[in-house]
Amino acid sequence: MKQEKIRYKYPSNRNLVYGKKGMAATSHPLAAEAGLSIMRDGGNAIDAAVAMAAALTVLEPTSNGIGGDAFAIFSKDNQIYGLNASGPAPASITAQAMREAGFTDMPMLGVYPVNVPGAVSAWQELNRLHGRLPLSQVLAPAIDYAKNGAPVAETVSYHWQQAAAFYDKDDPLFQSWFDTFTTNGRAPQAGELFCLPDHAATLETIGRDPDAFYRGVLAEKMTDFLQENGGYLTKEDMASFQPEWVDPIGVDYRGYEVLEIPPNGHGIVALLALQILKQLPETDDDALYTHQMIEAIKLSFADARAFVTEPAAMQVKAEELLKESYAKQRAAWIQEKAISPEPGDPIRGGTVYLCAADEEGTMISYIQSNYMGFGSGLVVPGTGIALHNRGNNFSLEKGHPNELEGGKRPYHTIIPGFLQKDKKPLGAFGIMGAFMQPQAHIQVLSAMLRDGDNPQEAMDKPRFQWVAGDEILVEHGFPEEIVKNLAARGHRIRYSDDTASFGRGQMILRNEEGVYTGATERRCDGHVAVR
């Protein structure tokens, strides 16, 4: 009986999920259940989030890994916290060295785009300061899945097959990836059990020894491997790294405060676009409003690409970009027809998102990524650590604010979102997908706060994606009358079957009675676990 199928013949829908004692939502059912099991064992939402994050490196390695980065926004005791766990470039790397090596853009694969991986520091810091259970216990579900195997999900299998076809089997640099993530070069099919024993051993080491990853045996294995292959990352780079606690930035939109992590992340793109939309006259015309969203997104990306990088290197600060006076200037650019500001590249991605909430009212929005699927394509032999390629987002243009520099963090695409109402935490939301993320944030928020859709409807609603210039992708099911109207305004519209590129998200909101509402995506293997 045939079972594996990414696209199904008949439409189906998800209902909202409700719970009081705890909720965990992410793109893989087993990861969500891992978070819930940790709460049942006495952990809080923070412990649950770390358990899910670790489990996803095993269950969805196509989008994240132990060698990735992470960001989080959470509320605890009615206080909002932000954590930036994105790693900097190695101290010794320079843009000049890359240019002299013949590069005009940062490489996508290999040793050069590998920065310090920050995700493990997020697990450790969240658990140490805000969790209840020992880290070894929180990592136990992930270790079990890695040791004993877990059935591969449909969406994960699809992207795994793509990765196996993408990497060069004959390049020794990628041999460890094939040794770790394939069976004789073959990626697993949906429903097939797959074990990651090296991964399990690494997670056990992290749980047992807090210093192993950044100052101990694992740091040594990572840096030795990279330097043997011409990379720049050193033991000193690893040992000196610390994640940064930050104050989330936000704007008011239709009576709700939308919060994002400040730069070097690009949550500011979503906030600036919302600020621009606020300056435009209210309209009930859905086609016109869609056009306005697209134009606001274009303008916001143009600003982000010009200014966003390591905060200390930003020539225009975040608070200046978010001023209403500046938003009015940008809104004046929006006319009846499409415009073409300098584009980003909104298609590349490789990220997981999760959120969790507990009986005490703690809620966390957490996102973790290797970037571009498995990242750099490098796996440290014998460890299961797939290294990210976030350095690819640096510029090699002389004098650019985001120019590659040793010890600097690049423009970063992963953005957890959070909502407040009257300064009271309302809940966590996020949609993974690289340069699609702020676009999806705006569309989901507009669906809820403008159109009155419930969270699941807002997640299910067909999306558009600005790609570059006047090129727009839309999902099948996007209203035909809006497509025709956008085309008449000068947008080049193309339908796309690649549902993953439109983002995959989750949401948990809390009402005044303390009841949680959970929603997840039809574009992934998403699940809301509840107790």
PyMOL commands that set and color helices and strands:
alter all, ss='L'
color gray80, all
select helices_A, chain A and resi 29-40+45-59+95-100+119-130+135-138+140-148+154-166+172-181+197-208+212-215+217-228+235-239+267-278+286-307+311-313+318-321+324-331+390-393+434-449+455-460+480-488+499-502
alter helices_A, ss='H'
color red, helices_A
select strands_A, chain A and resi 17-19+22-26+69-76+79-85+150-151+193-194+244-246+249-253+256-260+351-358+363-369+379-380+385-386+417-421+424-432+464-468+471-475+492-496+504-510+516-520+527-530
alter strands_A, ss='S'
color yellow, strands_A
deselect
rebuild
show_as cartoon
